[in-house]
Every structure is written in structure tokens, then in C-alpha cells.
Amino acid sequence: MAIVYLPYKLRHFSMGSNVIDVNGKNLKELINNLENLFPGIKLELVENNKLKPGLSAVIDGRTTRLGLIHKLKEDSEVHFLPAIAGG
């Protein structure tokens, strides 16, 4: 199972837990499985079949450029992070 780290903003879905074990062959399947566990969380993560604007997924220490089709290993670590902007 992949280890998913939820940002503070999404922890209310998981009763405050910031780390969740979830199955998924790719990021899309993982998010769908998260939705099964925590109804409503997908709306916070996905828009128009893409990660929501302003949200990044860091998988095994690297920001994904493949989006929802990014393949996961059984022991992948997935972090959902709000994008940081400024100047």
C-alpha cells in the first residue's frame, strides 16, 4: 500500500490523521480509493480529470509531471501539497 500524507486542510476527512495507507496502481486509482474511504475528498484533489490547480502531488520525493497517470510502487509515499506562490 502507498503511504499518503494529507495536508492540514484535508485532515478533517480522515478524523485528523495525516498519514493514510491506500492501495493504487496509479495516482488516479489511489485518489478513487481515498474517495471510497473518505467521501468528498476527491473534490478537493481533482478537477476536470486533473489535479486541482494550486495543488501538487509529490511522489517518492519528486513532484509528478504525469498527474493522475503517474504509476505508483507498492511502497510509494504520496504527499498532496498546496502550491506556494509569491514573489
Helices and strands as residue ranges (DSSP letters): E 2-5, G 8-14, E 19-22, H 27-37, H 41-45, E 46-47, E 50-51, E 55-59, E 62-63, G 67-69, E 77-82
